[in-house]
Amino acid sequence: MNAHYETVLAATQATLERIAGEFTPAVFATSLAAEDMVLTDLILRSKLQIKIFTLDTGRLHMETLGMLDRIHETYGYEVAQYKPDPSAVDSYVSTHGLNAFYDSVALRKECCRIRKVEPLRRALAGNKAWITGQRRAQSTTRSELAVQEDDAAHGMQKFNPLADWSEDHVWHYLRSNKVPYNPLHDKAYPSIGCEPCTRAIEPGEDIRAGRWWWES
């Protein structure tokens, strides 16, 4: 791997160390996908004071949930899990149906609000900063992604330490450091969300094409 990889890796390590030093308490929101396993490895390997959590929406793939055990086996670390309010889920399902998110964008967004947005709010409460594994190269909507940004909605700083990383950088890091990763990536799932909202992609498709594909 070239010198650019070494440069972005060093910059990411420096960013994580700065977060741990200047923005505690800070948390990392992992989706348990490839990018997030890079950050998980960097945080836990360096024993940084950054807590890691995930959102268990209740609709995740078995392979995704299995990553929680693999992280514990590899690092001896328990990732905190935040789940949706059961009464809100029950109300949505009884009113609209279990898979009503296929019926309209509004119902899909409401499902996301219940299963992801509200649990995220709880997970972030009381922290000074949070971290994501988002990269600019993942989609055109992320082309302006900054390494650090002001998250006014949650009243804290938001960091995207992998903003400059390419797909090749991610996989070079995972393989060279023998980091466990979600086996769905080997089945043409570059982007992984809830099971009913994610499909494998075809060769040549955009890497986000497998998410909410019925809306496009």
RODO-2510 file (C-alpha; in nm, 4 decimals, decimal comma):
residues 216
     n   res          X          Y          Z
     1     m     0,0000     0,0000     0,0000
     2     n     0,1288     0,3477    -0,0878
     3     a     0,2453     0,6438     0,1194
     4     h    -0,1026     0,7979     0,1041
     5     y    -0,2339     0,5073     0,3097
     6     e     0,0310     0,5680     0,5756
     7     t    -0,0631     0,9367     0,5767
     8     v    -0,4383     0,8823     0,6242
     9     l    -0,3759     0,6117     0,8838
    10     a    -0,1501     0,8412     1,0880
    11     a    -0,4031     1,1248     1,0588
    12     t    -0,6842     0,8970     1,1786
    13     q    -0,4810     0,7749     1,4737
    14     a    -0,4018     1,1368     1,5661
    15     t    -0,7704     1,2329     1,5400
    16     l    -0,8779     0,9475     1,7682
    17     e    -0,6097     1,0366     2,0220
    18     r    -0,7235     1,4010     2,0156
    19     i    -1,0846     1,2990     2,0706
    20     a    -0,9875     1,0797     2,3656
    21     g    -0,7748     1,3593     2,5105
    22     e    -0,9933     1,6642     2,4514
    23     f    -1,3538     1,5496     2,4103
    24     t    -1,4217     1,2967     2,6852
    25     p    -1,6660     1,1507     2,7337
    26     a    -1,6794     1,0486     2,3685
    27     v    -1,8502     0,7537     2,1989
    28     f    -1,8136     0,5648     1,8727
    29     a    -2,1314     0,4495     1,6956
    30     t    -2,0504     0,1262     1,5132
    31     s    -2,2729    -0,0357     1,2514
    32     l    -2,0382    -0,3373     1,2735
    33     a    -1,9486    -0,3003     0,9038
    34     a    -1,5981    -0,2865     0,7522
    35     e    -1,5168     0,0814     0,8137
    36     d    -1,6390     0,0584     1,1690
    37     m    -1,4214    -0,2450     1,2362
    38     v    -1,1173    -0,0360     1,1359
    39     l    -1,2097     0,2221     1,4014
    40     t    -1,2964    -0,0481     1,6550
    41     d    -0,9512    -0,1999     1,6096
    42     l    -0,7746     0,1374     1,6328
    43     i    -0,9651     0,2375     1,9480
    44     l    -0,9318    -0,0938     2,1325
    45     r    -0,5766    -0,1710     2,0232
    46     s    -0,4624     0,1668     2,1618
    47     k    -0,6904     0,1381     2,4679
    48     l    -0,8341     0,4835     2,4006
    49     q    -1,0952     0,6228     2,6388
    50     i    -1,3741     0,6078     2,3820
    51     k    -1,6785     0,3914     2,4483
    52     i    -1,8252     0,1878     2,1618
    53     f    -2,1960     0,1258     2,1065
    54     t    -2,4226    -0,0103     1,8360
    55     l    -2,7919     0,0290     1,7563
    56     d    -2,9684    -0,3076     1,7654
    57     t    -3,2736    -0,2161     1,5600
    58     g    -3,4362    -0,5572     1,6013
    59     r    -3,4081    -0,6174     1,2251
    60     l    -3,0340    -0,6747     1,1803
    61     h    -2,8805    -0,9667     0,9898
    62     m    -2,7654    -1,2653     1,1944
    63     e    -2,4148    -1,2054     1,0542
    64     t    -2,4166    -0,8458     1,1815
    65     l    -2,5219    -0,9449     1,5329
    66     g    -2,2562    -1,2160     1,5242
    67     m    -1,9923    -0,9425     1,5061
    68     l    -2,0637    -0,8553     1,8691
    69     d    -1,9367    -1,1991     1,9745
    70     r    -1,6366    -1,1730     1,7417
    71     i    -1,5384    -0,8368     1,8925
    72     h    -1,5646    -0,9843     2,2415
    73     e    -1,3588    -1,2890     2,1415
    74     t    -1,0906    -1,0770     1,9704
    75     y    -1,0610    -0,7829     2,2083
    76     g    -1,2380    -0,8890     2,5283
    77     y    -1,4688    -0,5889     2,4836
    78     e    -1,8476    -0,5711     2,5214
    79     v    -2,0039    -0,3304     2,2731
    80     a    -2,2977    -0,1496     2,4355
    81     q    -2,6308    -0,2100     2,2616
    82     y    -2,9118     0,0430     2,2357
    83     k    -3,2509    -0,0876     2,1292
    84     p    -3,5757     0,0810     2,0246
    85     d    -3,8585     0,1434     2,2696
    86     p    -4,0677    -0,1784     2,2515
    87     s    -4,3959     0,0124     2,2881
    88     a    -4,3088     0,2376     1,9925
    89     v    -4,2218    -0,0672     1,7794
    90     d    -4,5442    -0,2425     1,8810
    91     s    -4,7499     0,0670     1,7995
    92     y    -4,5902     0,1018     1,4554
    93     v    -4,6355    -0,2660     1,3708
    94     s    -4,9960    -0,2846     1,4947
    95     t    -5,0916     0,0345     1,3093
    96     h    -4,9021    -0,0053     0,9823
    97     g    -4,7685    -0,3629     0,9641
    98     l    -4,4249    -0,5146     1,0244
    99     n    -4,2837    -0,4215     0,6831
   100     a    -4,4785    -0,1005     0,6172
   101     f    -4,1546     0,0795     0,5314
   102     y    -4,1907    -0,0655     0,1807
   103     d    -4,5173     0,1258     0,1355
   104     s    -4,3951     0,4864     0,1498
   105     v    -4,0921     0,7014     0,2215
   106     a    -4,2774     0,8516     0,5177
   107     l    -4,3355     0,5103     0,6767
   108     r    -3,9750     0,4104     0,6101
   109     k    -3,8509     0,7272     0,7798
   110     e    -4,0819     0,6667     1,0742
   111     c    -3,9461     0,3130     1,1110
   112     c    -3,5909     0,4542     1,1043
   113     r    -3,6887     0,7158     1,3624
   114     i    -3,8180     0,4523     1,6021
   115     r    -3,5451     0,1933     1,5475
   116     k    -3,2393     0,4173     1,4932
   117     v    -3,2865     0,7915     1,5530
   118     e    -3,4425     0,7704     1,8993
   119     p    -3,2012     0,5034     2,0330
   120     l    -2,9109     0,7096     1,8927
   121     r    -3,0331     1,0115     2,0881
   122     r    -3,0196     0,8049     2,4078
   123     a    -2,6764     0,6654     2,3240
   124     l    -2,5302     1,0118     2,2652
   125     a    -2,6823     1,1792     2,5720
   126     g    -2,4217     1,3182     2,8122
   127     n    -2,1280     1,2960     2,5712
   128     k    -1,9103     1,5735     2,4262
   129     a    -1,8404     1,4060     2,0925
   130     w    -1,9355     1,1087     1,8806
   131     i    -1,7569     0,9231     1,6042
   132     t    -1,8768     0,7554     1,2828
   133     g    -1,7071     0,5444     1,0172
   134     q    -1,8433     0,7453     0,7245
   135     r    -1,6200     0,8094     0,4227
   136     r    -1,6503     1,0657     0,1416
   137     a    -1,6087     0,7951    -0,1219
   138     q    -1,9184     0,6063    -0,0044
   139     s    -2,1651     0,8266    -0,1924
   140     t    -2,2096     1,1616    -0,3645
   141     t    -2,4075     1,2869    -0,0630
   142     r    -2,0939     1,2442     0,1506
   143     s    -1,8494     1,4127    -0,0906
   144     e    -1,8182     1,7187     0,1365
   145     l    -1,7845     1,5153     0,4574
   146     a    -1,5520     1,6814     0,7097
   147     v    -1,3312     1,5017     0,9597
   148     q    -1,4826     1,7212     1,2335
   149     e    -1,8173     1,8965     1,2252
   150     d    -2,0557     2,0674     1,4626
   151     d    -2,3570     1,8447     1,5305
   152     a    -2,6071     2,1085     1,6352
   153     a    -2,8922     1,8563     1,6499
   154     h    -2,7208     1,6631     1,9302
   155     g    -2,5309     1,9575     2,0780
   156     m    -2,1831     1,8120     2,0370
   157     q    -1,8919     1,7606     1,7992
   158     k    -1,9129     1,4823     1,5412
   159     f    -1,6006     1,3185     1,4003
   160     n    -1,5583     1,1167     1,0798
   161     p    -1,1940     1,0010     1,1154
   162     l    -1,2097     0,7869     0,7990
   163     a    -1,3418     1,0673     0,5752
   164     d    -1,0295     1,0548     0,3552
   165     w    -1,0066     0,6751     0,3335
   166     s    -1,0699     0,4783     0,0139
   167     e    -1,2265     0,1342    -0,0053
   168     d    -0,8791    -0,0085    -0,0707
   169     h    -0,7428     0,1596     0,2416
   170     v    -1,0170     0,0004     0,4522
   171     w    -0,9558    -0,3508     0,3240
   172     h    -0,5787    -0,3191     0,3397
   173     y    -0,6074    -0,2243     0,7066
   174     l    -0,8489    -0,5082     0,7881
   175     r    -0,6446    -0,7758     0,6139
   176     s    -0,2981    -0,6611     0,7200
   177     n    -0,4084    -0,6409     1,0853
   178     k    -0,6252    -0,9559     1,0733
   179     v    -0,9318    -0,7643     1,1915
   180     p    -1,2593    -0,9623     1,1949
   181     y    -1,5256    -0,8297     0,9580
   182     n    -1,8893    -0,8928     0,8709
   183     p    -1,9067    -1,1979     0,6376
   184     l    -2,1838    -1,0270     0,4381
   185     h    -1,9096    -0,8169     0,2769
   186     d    -1,7932    -1,1334     0,1012
   187     k    -2,1442    -1,1753    -0,0434
   188     a    -2,1593    -0,8410    -0,2312
   189     y    -2,2942    -0,6350     0,0589
   190     p    -2,0684    -0,3254     0,0679
   191     s    -2,3241    -0,1300     0,2722
   192     i    -2,5122    -0,3112     0,5489
   193     g    -2,8180    -0,1914     0,7370
   194     c    -3,1327    -0,3674     0,8547
   195     e    -3,1959    -0,7012     0,6835
   196     p    -3,5206    -0,6111     0,5009
   197     c    -3,3697    -0,2797     0,3856
   198     t    -3,0412    -0,4153     0,2466
   199     r    -2,9658    -0,6306    -0,0575
   200     a    -2,6514    -0,7460    -0,2326
   201     i    -2,5428    -0,5325    -0,5268
   202     e    -2,4602    -0,6262    -0,8848
   203     p    -2,1179    -0,5608    -1,0436
   204     g    -2,0939    -0,1946    -1,1461
   205     e    -2,3705    -0,0721    -0,9160
   206     d    -2,3083     0,2118    -0,6719
   207     i    -2,1973     0,0804    -0,3313
   208     r    -2,5091     0,2330    -0,1705
   209     a    -2,7436     0,0778    -0,4315
   210     g    -2,8374    -0,2032    -0,1942
   211     r    -2,9938     0,0314     0,0597
   212     w    -3,3674     0,1233     0,0299
   213     w    -3,3445     0,0193    -0,3351
   214     w    -3,7249     0,0062    -0,3799
   215     e    -3,7415     0,3866    -0,3427
   216     s    -3,5130     0,4638    -0,6372
***
